[in-house]
Amino acid sequence: MSYISLLQAFSEDIFPKDYRQACDLWQEALHRLSATHHQNDFTLDHVQELRCQTAWVGPDAAPKVLVLISGTHGVEGYAGSAVELDCLRQLDTGLLHLPPDTALLLIHALNPWGYANYRRCDDQGIDVNRNFIDFTQPLPENPGYLELQPLLGIVDSAVRERAIHSFRNRVGQREYEIAYSGGQYADPDGPFYGGSGPSFSREVIEGLINGFRLSERQLAVIDVHTGLGPYGYGEVICDHPADSGSVRTARQWFGPGCGLPDRGTSCSVPKLGLLDYGWHKVMGSESCFVTLEFGTLGTDSLFAVLHDEACAWRGGVPDALSKDEAGARMEAHFNPQDIGWREAVIFRARQVIQQAFQGLSGNSGAAK
Ligand SMILES: [Zn+2]
């Protein structure tokens, strides 16, 4: 059974030029839709009209829901917008059809400020994808980051790079990546900062989970990201505990190539405070949350671009880029201007969405 057309040509204009065009294109596509749907926008900022748009498509009482999320990391939203727009257009033209017991929940531009400002963090400097911790408990520690932090602050770039290189050689690549990107709660100006309280985007997610009573339904959640892993490859990353029922479900639906950071079989390392964990709490073993991560220019480029843009926004750093220059570099890293990369994104996303629909239907291709 096919739910989505894999080979339908797509127009490159589904990759938006910026956040505002992304919102407009998404809105137009939703308006055209004849299928039953409800829209609910979550406004962050009335001055700049920054908002996260959401739509529920299909029956209100559907026992199964496919959730698509874009823009968790702001500037990574281009690919996720294109994937959602592709879905809406396929629904409109009848190339994508929802099974009668299944709804589609689209969450577009979850971190609108980051998207609009070419940043990965939100307006509070929070990495939304490190923000899902229990703030009533002592904040988690990342001892590797505390070692790395003074090295990141070295102003002379050649000296800084040598110091970081030597740290990486000493602890190994995996521990280096955990130290750098695993999440930290001690340095609000630093990278991958998880915040000191729930972010706007976290409140949106928790509002949707409660409002649609998603804990009572079977869920397939796909959160689209870019910037990590081999160029053009879309890795399905599963951060459920490695021996859990949801990992078995994810591997059954998405195949054995599903990456498990817990087991060291992913381009991503284990991380604190992931958005995933907010969903895991409401999921049974027949549901799963996966990140669909599209690789671009590699981890060294990722860290370098993030370092330079953080300096640009902090202000007062000698020889820092302007915010516009930093934004252009962020866009170049997270949204390559390359039709080949974009084709790879759309084709792979359609595959993964198809696998999720088949999995929810109990007719998983990988299980046969
Ligand atoms: Zn990301």
Residues whose N, C-alpha, C, O or C-beta is under 5 A from the ligand:
A	BS01	ZN	H73 E76 H225 T226
